[in-house]
Every structure is written in C-alpha cells, then in structure tokens.
Amino acid sequence: MNKKLFFFSAIIAMMLVLAACGNKAGEQANNSSAAEDTAGQAIVISAKNYEFDQKEYRVKKGEPVKISLKNTSGTHGIEISNLNIKVTQKKPQTVTINEPGTYEIHCNIPCGSGHANMKATLIVE
C-alpha cells in the first residue's frame, strides 16, 4: 500500500512541477513578444572614438522607440539632453517622446581627448 501511495504522490508532484514550468515559459514568451511589439521604431547609435555613426537620428513623436547603443571602439554611453534618457550598450531603452523638437545626443562617459566633440542630434517629428 505504501508503494502505491508513494508512486501516485511522485506522479502528482511531477505533474505539478511540469505544469508550473510550462506556465512560466508561456508567460515569458508572451511578455517578451509584448515588449517587442511596444517599440514600433528602433534606432541603433554606433559609437567609436570620438564620433557617432550619424549626425542626425529621426523618430516620430508619440510612437515608442527602442534606442540602443553599439560601441565599435572605446567605451561610450549616451545621454539625450532635456529628455532624461541615458543608454549604455548593455541597457537599451524604449521611450515615447511626445514633444517634437531637436535634442542633443552626447557621450556621457569620458572617453578621451575628443569626448567634448562627441555629439549628434535627435529630431522628433
């Protein structure tokens, strides 16, 4: 009798573990796809020692945009003036900018002699 009780208890415990893992995986898939759907626009800003890959980046106002940074040489971070947006290579941000205008992007990690000139423009249309 004890063997049967142990056997059924083990089966029930295994089913509960598998059910819990299945739900967790399903939730994570739904959450990640929802996060990806949130950002309708994406910009990748590539930075190398003392310049960005573009002088201007354009986004549409009121639409979510994922801002990512790729360091091709050196260590850099970006800050977008007057928007309180800071991005590092390991921490992209998804933001919605509701105010059209022109905003300065600059490197916020001292990176050497050309650091002060490391600037670009974000245009929100």
VENVEN-V206920 format. One record per residue. N is the residue number from 1. RES is the residue in one small letter. PHI is phi in whole degrees, -180 to 180 (none if undefined). Layout:
BEGIN
n: [N | N]
res: [RES | RES]
phi: [PHI | PHI]
END
This chain:
BEGIN
n: [1 | 2 | 3 | 4 | 5 | 6 | 7 | 8 | 9 | 10 | 11 | 12 | 13 | 14 | 15 | 16 | 17 | 18 | 19 | 20 | 21 | 22 | 23 | 24 | 25 | 26 | 27 | 28 | 29 | 30 | 31 | 32 | 33 | 34 | 35 | 36 | 37 | 38 | 39 | 40 | 41 | 42 | 43 | 44 | 45 | 46 | 47 | 48 | 49 | 50 | 51 | 52 | 53 | 54 | 55 | 56 | 57 | 58 | 59 | 60 | 61 | 62 | 63 | 64 | 65 | 66 | 67 | 68 | 69 | 70 | 71 | 72 | 73 | 74 | 75 | 76 | 77 | 78 | 79 | 80 | 81 | 82 | 83 | 84 | 85 | 86 | 87 | 88 | 89 | 90 | 91 | 92 | 93 | 94 | 95 | 96 | 97 | 98 | 99 | 100 | 101 | 102 | 103 | 104 | 105 | 106 | 107 | 108 | 109 | 110 | 111 | 112 | 113 | 114 | 115 | 116 | 117 | 118 | 119 | 120 | 121 | 122 | 123 | 124 | 125]
res: [m | n | k | k | l | f | f | f | s | a | i | i | a | m | m | l | v | l | a | a | c | g | n | k | a | g | e | q | a | n | n | s | s | a | a | e | d | t | a | g | q | a | i | v | i | s | a | k | n | y | e | f | d | q | k | e | y | r | v | k | k | g | e | p | v | k | i | s | l | k | n | t | s | g | t | h | g | i | e | i | s | n | l | n | i | k | v | t | q | k | k | p | q | t | v | t | i | n | e | p | g | t | y | e | i | h | c | n | i | p | c | g | s | g | h | a | n | m | k | a | t | l | i | v | e]
phi: [none | -64 | -66 | -66 | -62 | -63 | -60 | -67 | -64 | -65 | -64 | -64 | -62 | -65 | -64 | -65 | -64 | -65 | -65 | -66 | -65 | -62 | -65 | -62 | -64 | -64 | -64 | -64 | -64 | -66 | -66 | -70 | -70 | -66 | -66 | -67 | -69 | -64 | -90 | -78 | -120 | -148 | -129 | -116 | -99 | -95 | -122 | -134 | -57 | 76 | -160 | -97 | -71 | -135 | -83 | -136 | -127 | -120 | -138 | -94 | -67 | 77 | -112 | -60 | -137 | -93 | -107 | -122 | -122 | -124 | -88 | -96 | -156 | 81 | -117 | -138 | -140 | -126 | -133 | -108 | -58 | 66 | -120 | 55 | -112 | -127 | -132 | -121 | -60 | -89 | -132 | -68 | -130 | -107 | -134 | -122 | -107 | -94 | -106 | -65 | 157 | -118 | -128 | -83 | -104 | -140 | -72 | -111 | -121 | -54 | -124 | 132 | -63 | -96 | -55 | -64 | -94 | -85 | -139 | -147 | -127 | -105 | -109 | -104 | -107]
END
